[in-house]
Amino acid sequence: MANKRPPARSDLDKGLNGLHLNDVALDTRALRARFTYEGTATEPLVPPIYHSSTYKLKSVDDFLKVMQEGGSVYSRLANTTTESTECAINALEGGAGSLVFASGMAAVSTVFLALLDMGDHVVMNVPVYSGSQTLLKELVRKFGLEVTWVPAGCSIEEFRRSVKANTKMIYGESPCNPDMSVLDFEEFGKLGSSLDGVISVVDATFGSCYLQQPIKHGIDISLHSCTKYMGGHSDLIAGCVTTKTVDLWKRIKKWQTSLGCMLSPHDSSLLLRGLKTLPIRMKKHSENAMAVAKYLEGHPKVNRVMYPGLPSHPGHEVARKQMAAFGGMIMADVKGGVEGGRTVAESLRIVTLAVSLGGVESILEHPITMSHGPYLLTPAEIEENRVTPGQLRISIGIEDPEDLIADFKQALDKVDVSKGEN
Ligand SMILES: Cc1ncc(COP(=O)(O)O)c(C=O)c1O
């Protein structure tokens, strides 16, 4: 079969509007002779990466046609590779449409800028990802927004009590970073729908769009840092937003285009590749994390473990209702204070000391000295985020669970519990 196959021919080789390869010099050929997929009997299984920033128009009318009906004229506005990734995400989230962004924070900031006006009020849970908290505080300072913080894991009644006449957005993160509290999506969606003009937003990064789909519970916007599970291999920075309605999608898309914070075609392609294995990765992350969480919960040098799959987690029943499995993130509070947490973080041999989460390799960080430490947050914010000295934020990968447990055992053996408050 292979020897019947002719060499691929370029568009100029086939004749492009009467222009042929022999009509142009090598310098022109190097730029203009291209393999095109159109006209071949088969299409590539994997969408090609369309790096092109601009697109050829057959007539000036094409410009308006594409602007109104879809397609590409300029890649900040729309790009075929990027759109194919957005379609794949929306198919998992079950929304009206998705958008991919240059980072998770680009997704969060575009949602705020698109949907909030000066003087609007936001209700947000805390603990929450420190970048989102810092951004909202900056918007309060600069543009006169108002915010009420409610404790993550609180009842929906507490969210309702915080709503005021000028409330425009209720925002929750679940499971939240770093303490793993859970938000009841169904109740949160109902609250949002019952309040005229109030948009409900959930950052669902820790569960990924495979384990939880906020929009299916009536929530208006689901967003993620795709840098984490959705990319899954710690090799890209990306974010996404999915909306319940086309109107919300259009409002956010308009701001994304103005801010220019779309995801590049190359990273869109990496993200699309990651999504293909999201289901099997999330199952394995969840199985492994359950085994490690159980081990840590029974360890005498561990004060407390927060993992939604453990019956001891205060949000366990809610998590059972809304998550297909409990994910790969664990919060463990080690005895021995800051030194105890540091000792474990620095003694592990397989689990690597690194920020971020959601990749196939197990990693962990020590929030009090790293992501939620004094260089980023004030002492009051550290307390609000419930960061304790021995707290570890653990992202369990897809290695053999027995190896991970043995790794934690040898690291915990080194902790001196007589040091620091227990
Ligand atoms: C829950 C959550 N949301 C948003 C972000 C921001 O994502 P990115 O780093 O991709 O901008 C992070 C990053 O850690 C996160 O954990």
PDBQT file of the ligand as one rigid body, heavy atoms in Angstrom, charges set to zero:
ROOT
HETATM    1  C1  LIG A 501      -7.832  27.277  42.227  1.00  0.00    +0.000 C 
HETATM    2  C2  LIG A 501      -6.952  28.073  41.316  1.00  0.00    +0.000 A 
HETATM    3  N1  LIG A 501      -7.499  28.991  40.502  1.00  0.00    +0.000 NA
HETATM    4  C3  LIG A 501      -6.747  29.749  39.660  1.00  0.00    +0.000 A 
HETATM    5  C4  LIG A 501      -5.368  29.622  39.644  1.00  0.00    +0.000 A 
HETATM    6  C5  LIG A 501      -4.553  30.481  38.716  1.00  0.00    +0.000 C 
HETATM    7  O1  LIG A 501      -4.116  29.727  37.641  1.00  0.00    +0.000 OA
HETATM    8  P1  LIG A 501      -2.820  30.058  36.725  1.00  0.00    +0.000 P 
HETATM    9  O2  LIG A 501      -1.621  29.845  37.579  1.00  0.00    +0.000 OA
HETATM   10  O3  LIG A 501      -2.965  29.118  35.594  1.00  0.00    +0.000 OA
HETATM   11  O4  LIG A 501      -2.965  31.502  36.329  1.00  0.00    +0.000 OA
HETATM   12  C6  LIG A 501      -4.755  28.671  40.480  1.00  0.00    +0.000 A 
HETATM   13  C7  LIG A 501      -3.290  28.508  40.479  1.00  0.00    +0.000 C 
HETATM   14  O5  LIG A 501      -2.720  27.821  41.304  1.00  0.00    +0.000 OA
HETATM   15  C8  LIG A 501      -5.575  27.884  41.338  1.00  0.00    +0.000 A 
HETATM   16  O6  LIG A 501      -5.043  26.959  42.164  1.00  0.00    +0.000 OA
ENDROOT
TORSDOF 0
